């Protein structure tokens, strides 16, 4: 009794743990072998089932990496191309030109990979990415250089985490190869963007890809409060169990 209640409490206090637990349960692969997917226009593939492929199981994380790289290509390629033409900053111009070219190459790589795996891809940027495009191209001169460098660098931080996850854990040989190459591209792009000298420290964190507020670490006060609440509920549960054990129901003879 004590253990399940504690587990429920921890899951309530730490939602990330409940997500992980849900994924561990892992619904049966309803779509195994059926490469059709419920495609969320913002979050990508939210189906947790693995697909069977000749290269090994294709997980939700694998599929979402392909989708997210495609989304990155859709906004970053054209925006960088525009910046390469517009900017008068030599560093920005050179980096934007390289990023634009490399996202064309990445897009070919994504297309070749999904042609084998059957993963459907988006054909337009997310609303958030469209807002980035509008913000960057709505500015001019050094303001545009600054916006492009910082927004693009921040976006790379998010996808870099997805790539690392797939590169580390995928069971699909094709995706391992894809993640390896994509990792090299994204790492290079982050380094190039930082070489412009325009990237501020506030752009060096992992941003949200869906427009939700950035996930921040809890403060010490919140951590202590969470731990104290967890301990309190554990103690109360223990006391309730002890009191329940002392209670002796009256027999019918009484
Ligand atoms: Fe990039």
Boltz pocket constraint, residues with backbone or C-beta under 6 A from the ligand:
constraints:
  - pocket:
      binder: B
      contacts: [[A, 72], [A, 76], [A, 99], [A, 103], [A, 156], [A, 185], [A, 186], [A, 189]]
      max_distance: 6.0
